[in-house]
């Protein structure tokens, strides 16, 4: 049997930096250390570049980074592969990605999901473990980090490209794992479009799918004998003032045994005061596992997900309309006149507009909100 451990979003900044500076790695990783070390291979999503750059790019949302010493901490925890296809890896431009690749390599950590162009960013990672060849593909939704034909960046969730990449990777591997950075943030279920994509990738031959980005733990679904983990939550991502769910995460250990694929789910809490990882026990553990396994007791999953997703996006309706039309009467009035439309729109407003259109989850949410207004009830 071959055991591979997966964790969610990692951002070693803020409070975690003091532990890194003091090389107090045992405190930083806490109870997770033994879970990771007992595995044959360990994978996590690095949600920030490792860089000394002081030149952040202009974008919507915060610019994240960590210091070079963070790579040593990740090596201590045994990480073998860092997923870099996410919406923050380009926060400090090409320099940030180049630095991340350098410091990861210096600490004997492999990377996936980025490159000096889209062709390199798309490349799968292969590793032979106990005489079995594993293929890994990493991609993210389109925001401010995507590579193109002649610039550094991340591999996007492009259905056509992924189709060809999966078909080719299947010919080179015994097992193929797809790792996606997508779905709506702070939403603990897969939106219907994202779920449909995941099922399509399983149809192509993917053996397991791991998802992160939502900062929330999500359910596991088994489709054609392949597990889809819709949200691992955060691993180490210290932030004050966040909801309790921000600090709850999962270590997913997938066990590959010839034709059989099993898994173990290990819930944990990131201690808000000292950052250390603490495994959950008793009722806390049972409650989390019930949420992860919630699909097992639902007959009509499609209807359930559509209803829950509609409730969620309607709670964001004002935000989405605000992004498009502004919050003042003057902005709404100017929008009626083509030549005057963008006179008073700042660059930050245009960044918001770009993000709402380019990101699949945001765009699908907006479309559904608009459909509610323009489609007559049956």
C-alpha positions in Angstrom: 0.0 0.0 0.0 1.1 3.5 -0.8 0.0 6.4 1.4 0.0 10.0 0.1 -1.0 12.9 2.4 -2.6 16.1 1.2 -3.1 19.4 3.0 -4.8 22.7 2.0 -3.7 26.3 1.9 -0.4 27.2 3.4 0.6 30.9 4.0 3.6 31.1 6.4 3.4 34.8 7.3 2.3 37.0 10.2 2.3 35.1 13.5 4.0 32.0 12.0 7.2 34.0 11.2 8.4 34.2 14.8 8.2 30.4 15.0 10.1 30.1 11.7 12.7 32.7 12.9 13.3 30.6 16.0 13.2 27.4 14.0 10.5 26.2 16.4 9.1 23.9 13.7 7.7 21.3 16.2 5.4 24.0 17.6 4.5 25.3 14.1 3.4 21.9 12.8 2.3 20.4 16.1 0.2 17.2 15.9 0.3 17.2 12.1 4.0 16.3 12.0 3.6 12.6 12.7 0.6 12.3 10.3 2.7 13.7 7.5 6.0 11.9 8.3 4.2 8.5 8.3 3.2 8.9 4.7 5.1 7.9 1.6 4.6 11.3 -0.1 3.4 14.7 1.1 1.7 17.5 -0.9 0.4 21.0 0.1 -0.8 24.1 -1.6 1.6 27.0 -1.0 -0.7 30.1 -1.1 2.1 32.7 -1.2 5.5 33.2 -3.0 8.7 32.7 -1.0 10.5 35.9 -1.8 12.3 39.0 -0.5 10.8 41.1 -3.3 9.2 44.4 -2.2 7.3 45.0 -5.4 3.8 43.6 -5.3 1.7 43.5 -8.4 -1.5 45.5 -8.7 -4.6 43.3 -8.2 -7.8 42.8 -6.3 -7.2 41.5 -2.8 -4.1 41.2 -0.6 -0.6 40.5 -1.8 0.8 37.6 0.2 4.4 36.4 0.6 6.7 34.6 3.1 10.5 34.7 3.7 13.0 32.2 2.4 13.4 30.4 5.8 9.8 29.2 5.3 11.1 26.6 2.8 13.2 25.0 5.5 10.2 24.7 7.7 8.2 23.0 5.0 11.1 20.6 4.4 11.2 19.8 8.1 7.5 18.7 7.9 8.4 16.4 5.0 6.7 18.1 2.1 7.8 16.6 -1.1 5.6 18.6 -3.6 4.2 22.1 -3.3 1.2 23.1 -5.5 1.7 26.6 -6.8 -1.2 27.0 -9.1 -3.3 29.4 -7.1 -4.5 33.0 -7.1 -1.6 34.4 -4.9 1.6 32.8 -6.4 2.1 35.8 -8.7 1.5 38.4 -6.0 5.1 39.6 -6.3 5.4 39.2 -10.0 7.8 37.0 -11.9 10.5 37.6 -9.3 8.3 36.1 -6.7 7.8 32.9 -8.7 11.4 32.6 -9.6 12.4 33.0 -5.9 9.8 30.4 -4.9 11.2 27.9 -7.3 14.7 28.6 -6.2 14.1 28.3 -2.5 12.0 25.2 -2.9 14.7 23.5 -5.0 17.4 24.5 -2.4 15.4 22.6 0.2 14.8 19.5 -2.1 11.0 20.3 -2.5 9.4 19.8 -5.9 6.9 22.2 -7.3 4.0 22.0 -9.8 1.5 24.3 -11.4 3.7 27.3 -12.5 6.3 28.0 -15.1 8.0 30.6 -17.2 5.2 30.2 -19.7 1.9 28.4 -20.0 3.5 25.4 -21.6 5.8 24.9 -18.5 3.0 25.7 -16.1 0.9 22.9 -17.6 3.5 20.1 -17.1 2.4 17.3 -14.9 4.7 16.0 -12.1 5.6 12.3 -12.0 7.1 10.3 -9.2 7.7 6.6 -8.8 6.7 5.4 -5.4 7.2 1.7 -4.5 7.3 0.7 -8.2 4.1 2.6 -9.1 4.2 5.8 -11.2 2.1 8.6 -9.9 1.1 11.6 -12.1 0.0 14.9 -10.6 -1.6 17.8 -12.4 -2.2 21.2 -10.7 -4.4 24.1 -12.0 -6.4 27.0 -10.6 -9.2 29.3 -11.5 -8.4 32.4 -13.6 -7.7 35.5 -11.5 -4.4 37.5 -11.3 -1.8 34.7 -11.5 -2.2 33.0 -14.8 0.8 32.3 -17.2 0.6 32.9 -20.9 2.8 32.0 -23.8 5.7 34.3 -22.8 5.3 35.1 -19.1 5.6 33.4 -15.8 2.4 32.3 -14.0 0.1 29.5 -12.9 -1.7 26.8 -14.9 -5.4 27.8 -15.3 -8.4 25.5 -15.2 -8.8 25.4 -18.9 -11.1 22.5 -19.8 -9.6 21.9 -23.2 -6.0 22.0 -22.1 -6.7 19.8 -19.1 -8.5 17.3 -21.4 -5.3 16.8 -23.4 -3.0 16.9 -20.4 -5.0 14.3 -18.5 -5.3 12.0 -21.6 -1.5 12.1 -22.1 -0.6 11.8 -18.4 -2.8 8.7 -18.1 -0.5 6.9 -20.6 2.5 7.7 -18.4 1.2 6.9 -14.9 -0.4 4.1 -12.9 -2.4 6.6 -10.8 -3.3 10.2 -11.8 -4.3 12.8 -9.2 -5.7 16.2 -10.1 -5.3 19.1 -7.7 -7.5 22.1 -8.2 -7.5 25.5 -6.6 -11.1 26.6 -7.2 -14.7 27.0 -6.0 -16.2 29.9 -4.1 -14.3 31.3 -1.2 -15.9 30.7 2.2 -18.4 28.3 0.7 -18.3 24.7 2.2 -20.0 23.0 -0.8 -19.0 22.6 -4.4 -20.8 25.0 -6.7 -22.7 23.1 -9.4 -20.4 24.1 -12.2 -17.2 23.3 -10.3 -18.6 19.9 -9.4 -19.6 19.2 -13.0 -16.0 19.9 -14.1 -14.6 17.6 -11.4 -16.9 14.7 -12.6 -15.8 15.3 -16.2 -12.1 15.0 -15.2 -13.0 11.7 -13.4 -14.6 10.5 -16.7 -11.3 11.2 -18.4 -9.5 8.8 -16.1 -8.4 10.8 -13.1 -8.1 8.5 -10.0 -8.6 11.2 -7.3 -9.2 15.0 -7.1 -8.1 17.3 -4.3 -9.6 20.8 -4.1 -8.7 23.9 -2.1 -9.1 27.7 -2.2 -12.5 28.1 -0.4 -10.8 28.3 3.0 -13.5 25.9 4.2 -13.6 22.2 4.6 -15.9 20.5 2.0 -17.5 17.1 1.5 -16.0 14.1 -0.1 -17.9 12.6 -3.0 -17.2 9.2 -4.7 -17.8 9.2 -8.4 -17.1 6.1 -10.5 -15.0 4.8 -7.6 -12.8 7.9 -7.5 -12.9 10.3 -4.5 -13.3 14.0 -5.0 -12.4 16.1 -1.9 -14.1 19.4 -2.4 -12.3 21.4 0.3 -9.4 20.7 2.6 -9.6 24.1 4.4 -6.5 25.9 5.6 -3.4 24.2 6.8 -1.3 27.0 8.3 -2.7 30.4 7.4 -2.7 32.7 10.5 -5.3 35.5 10.5 -7.0 37.3 13.3 -10.7 38.1 13.2 -11.7 35.2 10.9 -14.7 32.9 11.5 -14.0 29.7 13.4 -14.2 27.7 10.2 -11.0 29.5 9.0 -8.9 27.5 11.5 -10.5 24.1 10.8 -8.7 21.9 8.2 -8.2 18.4 7.0 -5.3 16.1 6.3 -6.4 13.7 3.7 -4.4 10.5 3.4 -5.2 8.6 0.2 -4.2 4.9 0.2 -3.4 3.3 -3.1 -3.4 -0.5 -3.0 -3.3 -2.0 -6.5 -6.9 -1.5 -7.9 -8.3 -0.2 -4.6 -8.2 3.4 -3.4 -9.1 4.2 0.2 -8.6 7.2 2.4 -8.4 8.5 5.9 -9.5 12.0 6.9 -7.8 13.7 9.8 -9.5 16.9 11.1 -7.5 19.5 12.9 -7.6 23.0 14.3 -5.0 25.7 13.8 -4.6 27.2 17.3 -5.3 30.9 16.8 -3.0 32.1 19.6 0.2 30.0 19.0 -0.5 28.8 15.4 0.2 25.2 16.3 -1.8 22.4 14.6 -4.0 20.4 17.0 -5.8 17.2 16.0 -9.5 17.2 16.8 -10.9 14.5 19.1 -14.2 13.3 20.5 -17.3 15.4 19.5 -15.3 18.0 17.6 -13.8 15.3 15.4 -17.2 13.6 14.9 -18.9 16.9 13.9 -16.3 17.6 11.3 -16.4 14.1 9.8 -20.2 14.3 9.6 -19.9 17.4 7.5 -17.2 15.8 5.3 -19.4 12.7 4.8 -22.7 14.6 4.4 -23.3 13.5 0.8 -23.6 9.9 1.9 -27.1 10.7 3.4 -28.5 12.8 0.6 -30.5 11.2 -2.2 -30.9 14.2 -4.5 -27.5 15.7 -4.4 -28.0 17.9 -7.5 -31.1 19.6 -6.2 -29.5 20.0 -2.7 -26.4 21.7 -4.1 -28.4 24.0 -6.5 -30.6 25.1 -3.6 -27.6 25.7 -1.2 -25.6 27.5 -3.8 -28.4 29.8 -4.8 -28.8 30.8 -1.1 -25.1 31.5 -0.9 -24.7 33.6 -4.0 -27.9 35.6 -3.2 -26.3 36.6 0.0 -23.5 38.1 -2.1 -25.9 39.8 -4.6 -25.2 43.4 -3.4 -21.5 42.8 -3.7 -21.7 41.5 -7.3 -24.1 44.3 -8.4 -21.8 46.8 -6.7 -18.8 45.5 -8.6 -20.6 46.0 -11.9 -22.5 49.2 -11.5 -20.9 51.1 -8.6 -22.5 52.2 -5.4 -23.4 55.8 -6.2 -26.2 57.3 -8.4 -23.6 59.2 -10.4 -21.8 56.0 -11.4 -25.0 54.3 -12.3 -26.0 57.3 -14.4 -22.7 57.5 -16.2 -22.8 53.9 -17.0 -25.7 54.6 -19.4 -23.4 56.7 -21.7 -20.8 54.7 -23.6 -18.1 57.5 -23.9 -18.5 58.6 -20.2 -18.8 55.1 -18.7 -15.2 54.8 -17.3 -14.2 58.4 -16.7 -14.7 58.1 -13.0 -13.7 54.5 -12.6 -10.5 53.9 -10.8 -8.0 51.2 -11.7 -9.0 49.2 -8.6 -12.6 49.3 -9.9 -11.4 47.9 -13.2 -9.4 45.2 -11.4 -12.7 44.2 -9.6 -14.5 44.1 -12.9 -11.8 41.9 -14.4 -11.8 39.5 -11.5 -15.6 39.1 -11.6 -15.5 38.2 -15.3 -12.3 36.1 -15.4 -12.9 33.9 -12.4 -15.2 31.0 -13.2 -16.8 30.9 -9.7 -17.5 34.7 -9.6 -18.8 34.7 -13.2 -21.1 31.8 -12.7 -22.4 33.4 -9.5 -23.2 36.6 -11.3 -24.8 34.8 -14.2 -27.1 33.0 -11.8 -28.0 36.2 -10.0 -28.9 37.9 -13.3 -30.8 34.9 -14.5 -33.0 35.2 -11.4 -34.0 38.7 -12.5 -34.4 38.2 -16.3 -35.8 34.7 -16.5 -39.5 34.6 -15.7 -40.6 32.0 -13.1 -42.2 28.9 -14.7 
